[in-house]
Amino acid sequence: MGTTTEDTSWVAELSNITDYVYVADNSSAPFHPPENKGHETMIYLSYIIDHYNNLSDTTIFTHGGREAWHNNDLQDFNLVRMISSLSDAHVNHVGYFNLRCHWESGCPDHMKPFATDHEDRGEEQRFATAWAEIHGPEIPVPEVLGTACCAQFAASRDAIRAVPLKKWLHYREWLLNTPLEDDISGRVWEFVWQFVLTGQAVVCPAVEHCYCGGYGLCFQDDGELSAWLVLKEVEELAKEVHKDMKEREWMGTGAIDYRLWQKIQRPMLKLLRKAELRGQDPSERRRLSGEARGIRRRT
């Protein structure tokens, strides 16, 4: 999805996919929603309704920008890298797969409809009413809901079509008619997608399981992944220090580069390469993704 101000040309770099770029604010575009409302939710619902009878094995729902803070750290926050390495087999195994592996923010219990202290999060204050309108009184409002930020995910054909088309039409009618502001209605649905597609209020697989099963980056455990992330933070800090020192002319332009490579980049690359190699081994990938024991979700 995108808007007329977003550059979505990066989609052309993806091979082996059929792309449908819905433009939210241009009714003359080849693909567009009936109304620009509810942010990405209106686009996603419209795509499902438009293509319900000819869905691919896997459908990937994303925003229009190539890079964003809520994309994955290990893939340079880049959707091209994420989508290119995404495992269709894993998506079909779990049904719903949030493209973001990291829990911040959204997991494990970000949405608490009955909390008394809402910390100025307007979506929580109105979530229970919205839920009842979306699902009806027969499905009670969960005490907590959680899934990783920010409404970018993949879903299998079976998961989407397990929900009757008339339900999807109902969901879009709700969005078209709700008096909620766009940001609130879209935010509500950010914590509804995983329930609609899995029946679970909380879908927060372990970060290392997400990377392994979804992308083939299989670290031995959370500690090994954490080590890479710490090194990444140190690298970013070193780059800032290096930039500052260059601007102040305290050092030559290349004085810190070799040290960066030796102390930070080489261990990072070593950890990442080992993770990639494990991901190429089907038995290791199955073991380290949690699939051998069932996908671990915290509910």
N, C-alpha and C positions, 0 to 999 in steps of 0.2 A: 504494500500500500504506500501511498505518498500524497503529496500536495503539489500544486503547480510550482512552488518555490523550492522543492527538493530535487536533488540530482539522483535519479534512480538508474543512471546508465550502468552502474556496477552490476546490475542484474544480468547484463549481456555477457559478463565474464563467466557465468556459471554454465557448465555443460551438463547435459543429460537431465535437464529439467525443462518443464514447460512453464513459462512465467506469465502471470496475469497481474499487471501493474494497475491496480485500481487507484484512480485519482479522486481524492475526496472532494475537492472544490472545483471540479470541472465537469459539468453535466454533458459536455460534448466529447469527452474522452471515450475511447473504445470500451473501457471498463470503469464504471463509476457507481456509487451507491445511490439509492433514491433520495437521500438527504445527507448533508455533511453534519453529522451529529454523533456524539458518543465516541469521538476519536476513532481508534482502530477497530473498536467493536462493531460499528456499522459496516465497515469494509469486510471484516471476517465473516459476519453473518450473511452479508450479501453474496460473498463468494460461495459459501456453503449452499445457499438456496439456489443460486444460479447454476451450480455444477453438481448438485446432489446426486444425479443419476449417472454421472460420468467422472467420478472422482478417481484420482490416481491412487496407487497403493499408499503413498505418503503425501500429505499436504503440509507445506511449511508456511506458517503465518508470520510475517515480519513487518516492521516499520519500514519507512522509505530510505533511511540513511544507512550508509555502509558502516559507519563507525559510531559507537555510543558507549557511554560509561557502563551501561548495563549489559554489554556483550561480554564475552569471556576473556579473562586476563591472559590465559595461556595461548589464545589465538589472536592476540594483539587487538582485541575489541573489534574485530573485523568480521562482518557477516559473510563475506565471500569465503574466508577460511573456515568459518563454522559450518556453513551449508555444504561446502565442498567435501568435508570429512564426515558429515552426519551419516549415521548408519540407519538405512531403511529397515534392516532386520530388527534393530533395537527398538525403533519407533513402533514397529508392528508388534513387537513383544509386549511393550508396556501400554500401547494405545495412545497415550498422551505423553509428550516429552517436552518439558520446558527447555528452551535453547540455552538459557542461562544456568550454569551449574552452581554458582555461588549463592549462598543463602541471603546475603545482604542485598536488598531488603526484601521482605516478604515471607521468609521462612524463620522459624517453623510455625509461628502463630501470630502473624502481623495483624490480621483482621479479627477483632474481638467485638462483635455486635452488641454484647450486653455489658461492656465495660462502662464504669461510671466516669473514669478519667480518660477522655478520648484524645488528649494531647492535641487538640485543635484539628484532628483528622475528621473532616466533615463527612467522609464516606462512611465511617463507622457509625456515626449518629443516625444515619438514614438507611443503613444496610438492611436491618431487619424488615422494614417496610418494603424495600425494594425486593428482597428475597421472596417475601410472601406474594408479591405481585408477579414475580417471574415464575415461581414454582408452585404456587397455590398452597393452601393451608395443610395439605396432606404431607408435605415434606417440611419438617421442623427446621428452624434456623439453627445451624451449628453454633456451638459455644465459641469455637475458634476456626479460622480458615487460614491456610498458608500455602503459598507457592512462590517461587522466586520471581522477582521483578523482571520484566515489565511487559507482560502480555506479548511475548514472542515465543512461539512453540510449534511443534510438529505433531500431527495426529494421523493415525491410520484411517484408512477407508472404513474399516469395520467399526472403529470407535465412533466416527462421525455418523455412520448410517445406523448405528444402534439406537440413535435418537431419531424418531420419525420426522419427516419433513414438516409436518404440521406444527411440531414443537419448535423447530427452527424459525418457522414463520411467526409463531407466537412470540418468540424471543425478540425478533426484529420489530414486531408491532409494539412491544413494550418499550423498546428503545425509541421508536419514532414518537410515541405518545407521552413518555414520562416527562414531568415538569422538572426533573433534576437537571442541573447544569451539566454541560458536556463533560467537564473534567470529573465530576462526581459519578455520572452514569458509566463513563468509561472505566473509572477506578473500581466501581462495584463489580463490573464484569471481569476485571483482572483477577478477582478471587472467586469467580463463578465458573470460568472455563474448565478448570480441573475437575470440578464437581460434575458438570454436565458430561464430560468425556470419560470420567473414571468412576463416578459415584462416591468419591472420597473428598472430604473437605480439606484435607491436608495432603499434599503431594510434594514431599521434600526429600528426595533421595540424597544419600551421602554425596558430598562434592566429588570425592574420588571415584565413586561408582558412576556418577553422571558423566564425567570426563571419559572414563573407560568404556562404558557401554555405548554412549552416544557418539563419541568421537575417536575412540581407539587410542586414547592417551591414558595408559594404564600404570599408575604409580603403585608401588607395593602396598602402601597404606597412607593414611592421612598425614603421618609425620613426614614422609618423603615429599608429598605434595606441598605441605606447609613450608618445607625447606626451600622449595623452588619459589614459592610466593614471597618468602622473606628476602631471598636473593634478588628478586625482581624489585622489591621496594628499595633495597640498598642500591641497586643499579640506578633507579630513577633519582634517588637522592644524590648519588655521585655525579650524575649528569648535571643536576642543578648546581652543585658545587663547582663543577668544572666550568659550566657556562658563566657563573658569577666571577670566577677567578680570571677567565679569559677577558670578560668585559672590564675588569679592573686592571688588566694587564699585569697580573701578578705572576703569570707563568706563560710559557710557550704554548702554542695551540695544541701540541700533541703530547705534552708531558704526562697527562694522566691516563691517556688511552690504553697504553700497554698494561698498566696496573688494573684498569677496569677489566680488561680481557682476562688477565691471569686470575684475579681474585673473585670475579663475579661471573663473567659470561661463560667461562669454560665449565665451571660446576653446573650452571644453569643448563647449558647445552647437553652436558653429560646426562643429567637427570631426565631431560626431555627426550633425548635419543633412546634411553633405556625404556622410557614409558611408551614410546612409539613402537619399539621392537616387541615389547610384551603385547601391545595391541594387535600386532600382526599374527600372534599365536592364538588360534581359536580357543584352546583350553584355558590359557592364561586370561584371555579377555573375558571368557565366561566366568572364571573364578573371581577376578578382580572387579567385575562390574556388579557383582551381587546376584547375577542371574542364576548361578548354581544353587543359591539358597533362597531364591525369590527376591525380587527387588525390595530393598529396604526402604520403607517409607516411615516417617515419624508421624504418628497420628495421635 
